[in-house]
Amino acid sequence: MVYTVLFPKWWFRVQLTHASQDKQPRRGGKTLIEQLRDRCPTLANPAKAYYVPPWHLPQGDMQTIYLYTQHFKPAGCAIEYEREIFEFADGGKAGIDWALPRQDGGPTTPLIILVPGIGGTSYDYYARSFIHSLRKQLPECQVAVLQSRGCNGVELVTPKAFHGGLTDDLREFVEHIAKRLPDTPLIGIGFSLGANILTKYVGEEGRDCRFRAAASVCNPFDIDMTVSRMSQPTFKNRYLYAAALTRSLIAMFTSNQKAIMAGDIELDVNAIRTARNMTEFNEAYTAKVFGFESAKELNMSGSCVQHIKNIHIPMLFINALDDPMCYKQTIPIDEIKQNPNLVLAITRHGGHLAYFGGTGLAPWLPPQLTQFVGAMLEWV
């Protein structure tokens, strides 16, 4: 490998941050970090936990852009789903995609609930590649992908779509599952903005959280800082990430305009359609329909970082320092270290949700998440 010649091996080691072992929860004679080292060696064992990017995709932007191209290629990770239309208490609807084949192991079959990123779907490569890995290693597990309202073919029927701190829909779905399948072990995995939603939800629930464990991948943590930086007039923001996200939000509004404008809140259609960045879109639409005074208030209220101290279940965080969309300055290292239930795994490379490796560009992330799921199901 060219990298092992140019850089020492330790350069690629996964850096773990966690509370001291004497403060960590202990089950079956093992602390949380001991369980992860034993059952997740390529993530948590210092002798084996390395992430080396492929020589031809060495940088975060390159990996992130390549990941986007994989969303349109099902080959190798073809996953079929069964669609459930879930109706919320306010009449809104969202698509829940259950990975096939549905597992029939009885009421104790583990259920993994995936929360995609902004406007993300069950078809996104990071979701499909994880399910593909899980099917190989833990075929007894069931997977449900909770998509946001107005996404993946489910039209809005209320003016409200989604935002990065909206935990009500996740809470309602989890409570529905808990009532229907009270003995089912639940594990949540969130990606990107979905990671922020999941983390915020777990913190809000505190000791009453119904998840046995949870994992967060490429979490922005501080939405206000993240959106502010993505709204700056840089080349990347104008032509890559922020521009793409803003276009997807405007497209969501356009395709659901009739339902949105049927509400009681007065909205400026032109301001929404011509928004140049996420801040302008949130000012014109999201903040108004969700009852916030401004986009800044929306972002600050929705950031999960303020809820990390209240998490009472084992939770893993994975972030890359070269992530071009979730900035390293927002990673709350001190807050995570102070909570004995949390473990943070930082890699130097990986981009945003990408983490491709080797000359064959095999995804590094899915096996780590699969190992974590297995470790948490065993750690009782």
PLY file of the C-alpha trace (Angstrom):
ply
format ascii 1.0
element vertex 380
property float x
property float y
property float z
element edge 379
property int vertex1
property int vertex2
end_header
0.00 0.00 0.00
1.38 3.39 -0.97
0.05 4.92 2.25
1.96 2.59 4.53
5.13 3.78 2.82
4.36 7.50 3.05
2.80 7.47 6.53
3.42 5.43 9.68
0.77 2.84 10.49
-0.43 4.72 13.58
-1.56 7.55 11.30
-4.54 5.43 10.22
-5.48 4.07 13.64
-9.05 4.61 14.81
-8.89 7.03 17.73
-11.25 6.14 20.57
-12.59 8.56 23.17
-14.57 7.36 26.18
-14.88 7.67 29.92
-12.47 5.74 32.12
-13.36 2.08 32.53
-14.08 2.39 36.24
-16.99 4.71 35.36
-18.38 2.66 32.47
-21.37 0.34 32.80
-20.46 -3.32 33.31
-22.43 -6.33 32.12
-21.43 -9.96 32.17
-18.14 -9.02 33.76
-17.18 -6.61 30.96
-17.22 -2.85 30.68
-18.59 -1.23 27.53
-15.16 -0.63 25.99
-14.03 -4.17 26.86
-17.05 -5.58 25.05
-16.32 -3.44 22.01
-12.66 -4.42 21.95
-13.60 -8.09 22.07
-16.51 -8.05 19.63
-15.59 -5.09 17.39
-11.84 -5.60 16.92
-11.44 -3.64 13.68
-13.13 -0.67 15.31
-12.05 -0.75 18.96
-9.04 -3.04 19.37
-5.92 -0.80 19.18
-3.97 -3.60 17.50
-6.50 -4.07 14.70
-8.54 -0.85 14.43
-7.31 0.96 11.34
-8.99 2.71 8.45
-6.78 3.18 5.39
-8.43 4.99 2.45
-7.86 3.69 -1.08
-4.88 5.23 -2.83
-7.06 6.52 -5.67
-9.65 8.09 -3.30
-7.41 9.47 -0.57
-9.39 12.57 0.32
-12.78 13.24 1.93
-14.29 15.16 -0.99
-13.34 12.44 -3.43
-14.84 9.70 -1.27
-18.04 11.66 -0.65
-18.58 12.37 -4.34
-17.88 8.74 -5.21
-20.44 7.64 -2.60
-23.07 9.74 -4.34
-22.47 7.86 -7.59
-23.12 4.55 -5.80
-26.68 5.53 -4.84
-27.66 4.69 -8.42
-25.89 1.31 -8.58
-27.73 -1.52 -6.84
-25.33 -4.18 -8.10
-23.58 -5.93 -5.22
-25.93 -4.46 -2.62
-29.34 -5.08 -4.12
-31.84 -4.92 -1.26
-35.57 -5.43 -1.68
-38.05 -3.79 0.65
-41.64 -4.04 1.70
-43.21 -0.59 2.03
-45.37 0.31 5.02
-47.12 3.69 5.07
-47.00 4.84 8.67
-49.55 7.44 9.71
-48.67 9.78 12.55
-51.02 11.24 15.12
-51.27 14.57 13.24
-52.32 12.81 10.03
-48.90 12.99 8.40
-47.43 9.98 6.63
-43.99 8.50 6.03
-42.63 5.43 4.30
-41.19 2.65 6.46
-39.20 0.26 4.31
-38.74 -3.22 5.80
-35.80 -5.13 4.36
-36.74 -8.43 2.74
-36.95 -11.22 3.49
-38.86 -10.32 6.65
-37.53 -12.33 9.57
-39.99 -14.62 11.34
-38.05 -15.46 14.47
-40.86 -14.58 16.81
-41.40 -11.63 19.14
-37.74 -11.51 20.22
-36.30 -11.01 16.73
-33.91 -8.01 16.97
-35.03 -4.95 15.02
-32.54 -2.42 13.71
-34.13 0.96 12.93
-32.19 3.09 10.44
-32.64 6.86 10.34
-31.21 8.24 7.04
-29.76 11.68 6.42
-31.63 14.74 5.16
-34.07 13.58 2.51
-32.33 10.19 2.57
-33.99 6.92 1.62
-33.68 3.18 1.99
-32.04 3.13 -1.44
-28.99 5.15 -0.35
-25.80 3.14 -0.60
-24.83 3.47 3.06
-28.18 1.92 4.06
-28.06 -0.87 1.48
-24.43 -1.77 2.17
-25.11 -2.00 5.91
-28.14 -4.24 5.40
-26.10 -6.38 3.01
-23.42 -6.81 5.70
-25.98 -7.49 8.41
-27.66 -10.18 6.29
-24.34 -12.03 6.06
-23.28 -11.81 9.69
-26.53 -11.49 11.65
-29.28 -12.88 9.41
-31.67 -13.17 12.34
-32.00 -9.38 12.56
-34.82 -7.39 10.99
-34.25 -3.91 9.53
-36.69 -1.03 9.13
-35.72 2.25 7.44
-37.67 5.21 8.80
-37.76 7.81 6.03
-38.82 11.41 6.47
-42.18 12.72 5.40
-42.32 13.72 1.75
-39.47 11.40 0.77
-39.08 8.37 -1.48
-42.49 8.45 -3.12
-44.65 9.33 -0.11
-46.24 12.72 -0.69
-46.90 15.18 2.10
-50.45 15.38 3.39
-49.68 18.09 5.98
-47.64 21.31 5.64
-44.84 19.92 7.85
-42.05 17.92 6.24
-38.93 17.44 8.38
-35.96 19.16 9.98
-32.70 18.05 11.58
-33.98 18.13 15.14
-37.42 16.60 14.62
-37.65 13.64 16.98
-41.44 13.38 17.25
-41.83 11.06 14.25
-39.06 8.72 15.43
-40.58 8.69 18.92
-44.03 7.85 17.63
-42.74 5.02 15.44
-40.61 3.53 18.24
-43.54 3.64 20.65
-45.69 1.93 18.04
-43.13 -0.86 17.65
-42.67 -1.18 21.42
-46.41 -1.67 21.90
-46.74 -4.10 19.02
-43.56 -6.06 19.83
-42.75 -5.38 23.50
-40.06 -8.09 23.74
-38.19 -7.07 20.59
-34.63 -5.79 21.18
-34.33 -2.43 19.39
-31.12 -0.84 18.13
-31.06 2.51 16.34
-28.51 3.64 13.75
-28.55 7.19 12.41
-26.65 8.61 9.46
-25.69 12.27 8.97
-28.65 14.46 9.96
-30.45 11.26 10.92
-27.64 10.68 13.42
-28.41 14.06 14.98
-32.12 13.16 15.19
-31.38 9.77 16.75
-28.89 11.19 19.27
-31.27 13.96 20.27
-34.10 11.45 20.67
-32.01 9.11 22.83
-30.97 12.02 25.05
-34.51 13.32 25.34
-35.76 9.89 26.36
-33.05 9.50 28.97
-33.54 6.44 31.18
-36.84 5.67 29.44
-35.22 5.13 26.03
-36.53 1.94 24.43
-33.39 1.28 22.40
-30.96 -1.26 23.79
-28.13 0.61 22.06
-27.58 3.12 19.28
-24.96 4.21 16.76
-24.37 7.60 15.16
-22.44 7.97 11.89
-21.12 11.31 10.59
-23.20 13.35 13.02
-23.12 17.17 12.61
-23.84 17.56 16.37
-24.16 21.36 16.21
-26.63 22.14 13.41
-26.33 25.90 13.80
-22.57 25.89 13.29
-22.81 23.33 10.49
-25.50 25.17 8.53
-23.75 28.51 9.08
-20.54 27.14 7.59
-22.37 25.48 4.73
-24.11 28.78 3.96
-20.83 30.62 3.41
-20.19 31.54 -0.27
-17.33 29.12 -0.88
-16.78 27.12 -4.05
-17.75 23.84 -2.38
-20.93 25.29 -0.94
-21.98 27.00 -4.14
-21.40 24.06 -6.42
-21.27 20.89 -4.31
-22.68 19.98 -0.93
-24.77 22.91 0.27
-26.04 23.56 -3.24
-27.12 19.92 -3.67
-28.87 19.85 -0.30
-30.65 23.13 -1.00
-31.82 21.90 -4.40
-33.19 18.72 -2.83
-35.12 20.76 -0.25
-36.57 23.03 -2.91
-37.52 19.97 -4.99
-39.30 18.50 -1.96
-41.25 21.74 -1.54
-42.11 21.96 -5.23
-43.44 18.41 -5.42
-45.51 18.92 -2.26
-46.44 22.57 -2.70
-50.19 21.98 -2.76
-50.24 20.24 0.63
-47.81 22.73 2.17
-49.69 25.82 1.01
-53.00 24.36 2.22
-51.94 25.11 5.79
-52.81 28.17 7.85
-49.29 29.64 7.86
-48.53 32.27 5.24
-45.49 31.36 3.17
-43.58 33.21 0.45
-43.42 30.71 -2.40
-40.92 32.76 -4.37
-38.57 33.06 -1.38
-38.68 29.30 -0.90
-38.13 28.48 -4.56
-35.23 30.92 -4.92
-33.44 30.09 -1.67
-29.68 30.13 -2.28
-28.75 28.02 0.73
-30.26 26.05 3.61
-30.46 29.10 5.88
-32.63 30.97 3.38
-34.81 27.88 2.82
-35.26 27.34 6.55
-36.09 31.01 7.10
-38.73 30.95 4.37
-40.27 27.54 5.06
-39.03 25.17 7.79
-38.84 27.58 10.72
-42.27 29.02 9.95
-44.22 25.76 9.67
-42.59 24.30 12.78
-43.26 27.39 14.89
-39.76 28.85 15.27
-38.97 32.56 15.12
-35.96 32.08 12.86
-33.75 29.53 11.18
-31.13 30.09 13.87
-33.62 29.23 16.63
-34.62 26.13 14.66
-30.99 25.04 14.30
-30.03 25.69 17.90
-33.10 23.91 19.22
-32.48 20.94 16.96
-28.81 20.34 17.77
-28.20 17.07 19.60
-25.06 18.22 21.39
-27.07 19.65 24.28
-28.69 16.24 24.93
-25.58 14.07 24.98
-25.21 14.30 28.75
-28.64 12.69 29.20
-27.95 9.52 27.18
-28.31 6.39 29.34
-27.84 3.59 26.80
-24.62 2.41 25.10
-24.03 4.62 22.07
-21.27 4.62 19.49
-20.27 7.70 17.47
-18.20 7.41 14.27
-16.85 10.56 12.58
-14.13 11.31 10.03
-11.87 14.33 10.38
-11.96 14.94 6.62
-15.77 14.91 6.44
-16.61 17.86 4.12
-20.16 18.23 5.48
-19.88 17.54 9.21
-16.98 19.53 10.51
-14.43 18.29 13.04
-14.88 21.47 15.08
-18.40 20.36 16.03
-17.41 16.98 17.49
-18.16 17.26 21.25
-15.17 15.28 22.49
-15.35 16.51 26.09
-19.10 15.90 26.41
-18.75 12.37 25.09
-15.84 11.63 27.39
-17.86 12.71 30.42
-20.72 10.28 29.69
-19.74 6.68 30.62
-22.29 5.24 28.16
-20.64 6.71 25.07
-17.72 5.79 22.81
-16.42 8.03 20.04
-14.43 6.54 17.14
-12.60 9.11 15.01
-10.81 8.36 11.75
-8.55 10.74 9.86
-10.19 9.83 6.56
-13.50 8.53 5.28
-15.39 11.57 4.00
-19.12 11.86 4.62
-20.64 8.39 5.07
-18.22 6.98 2.48
-15.37 5.01 4.10
-14.33 3.06 1.02
-11.20 0.96 1.30
-8.76 -1.07 -0.76
-8.37 -1.24 -4.51
-11.83 -2.80 -4.80
-13.42 0.07 -2.84
-15.10 -2.26 -0.37
-17.06 -0.26 2.24
-15.32 -0.24 5.62
-18.25 1.13 7.60
-20.91 -1.65 7.31
-18.79 -4.36 9.01
-18.07 -2.02 11.91
-21.76 -1.30 12.44
-22.62 -4.99 12.09
-20.03 -5.89 14.73
-21.45 -3.22 17.01
-24.99 -4.57 16.64
-23.81 -8.08 17.47
-21.81 -6.86 20.45
-24.76 -4.98 21.90
-27.18 -7.89 21.42
-24.75 -10.11 23.33
-23.90 -7.60 26.06
-26.79 -8.21 28.48
0 1
1 2
2 3
3 4
4 5
5 6
6 7
7 8
8 9
9 10
10 11
11 12
12 13
13 14
14 15
15 16
16 17
17 18
18 19
19 20
20 21
21 22
22 23
23 24
24 25
25 26
26 27
27 28
28 29
29 30
30 31
31 32
32 33
33 34
34 35
35 36
36 37
37 38
38 39
39 40
40 41
41 42
42 43
43 44
44 45
45 46
46 47
47 48
48 49
49 50
50 51
51 52
52 53
53 54
54 55
55 56
56 57
57 58
58 59
59 60
60 61
61 62
62 63
63 64
64 65
65 66
66 67
67 68
68 69
69 70
70 71
71 72
72 73
73 74
74 75
75 76
76 77
77 78
78 79
79 80
80 81
81 82
82 83
83 84
84 85
85 86
86 87
87 88
88 89
89 90
90 91
91 92
92 93
93 94
94 95
95 96
96 97
97 98
98 99
99 100
100 101
101 102
102 103
103 104
104 105
105 106
106 107
107 108
108 109
109 110
110 111
111 112
112 113
113 114
114 115
115 116
116 117
117 118
118 119
119 120
120 121
121 122
122 123
123 124
124 125
125 126
126 127
127 128
128 129
129 130
130 131
131 132
132 133
133 134
134 135
135 136
136 137
137 138
138 139
139 140
140 141
141 142
142 143
143 144
144 145
145 146
146 147
147 148
148 149
149 150
150 151
151 152
152 153
153 154
154 155
155 156
156 157
157 158
158 159
159 160
160 161
161 162
162 163
163 164
164 165
165 166
166 167
167 168
168 169
169 170
170 171
171 172
172 173
173 174
174 175
175 176
176 177
177 178
178 179
179 180
180 181
181 182
182 183
183 184
184 185
185 186
186 187
187 188
188 189
189 190
190 191
191 192
192 193
193 194
194 195
195 196
196 197
197 198
198 199
199 200
200 201
201 202
202 203
203 204
204 205
205 206
206 207
207 208
208 209
209 210
210 211
211 212
212 213
213 214
214 215
215 216
216 217
217 218
218 219
219 220
220 221
221 222
222 223
223 224
224 225
225 226
226 227
227 228
228 229
229 230
230 231
231 232
232 233
233 234
234 235
235 236
236 237
237 238
238 239
239 240
240 241
241 242
242 243
243 244
244 245
245 246
246 247
247 248
248 249
249 250
250 251
251 252
252 253
253 254
254 255
255 256
256 257
257 258
258 259
259 260
260 261
261 262
262 263
263 264
264 265
265 266
266 267
267 268
268 269
269 270
270 271
271 272
272 273
273 274
274 275
275 276
276 277
277 278
278 279
279 280
280 281
281 282
282 283
283 284
284 285
285 286
286 287
287 288
288 289
289 290
290 291
291 292
292 293
293 294
294 295
295 296
296 297
297 298
298 299
299 300
300 301
301 302
302 303
303 304
304 305
305 306
306 307
307 308
308 309
309 310
310 311
311 312
312 313
313 314
314 315
315 316
316 317
317 318
318 319
319 320
320 321
321 322
322 323
323 324
324 325
325 326
326 327
327 328
328 329
329 330
330 331
331 332
332 333
333 334
334 335
335 336
336 337
337 338
338 339
339 340
340 341
341 342
342 343
343 344
344 345
345 346
346 347
347 348
348 349
349 350
350 351
351 352
352 353
353 354
354 355
355 356
356 357
357 358
358 359
359 360
360 361
361 362
362 363
363 364
364 365
365 366
366 367
367 368
368 369
369 370
370 371
371 372
372 373
373 374
374 375
375 376
376 377
377 378
378 379
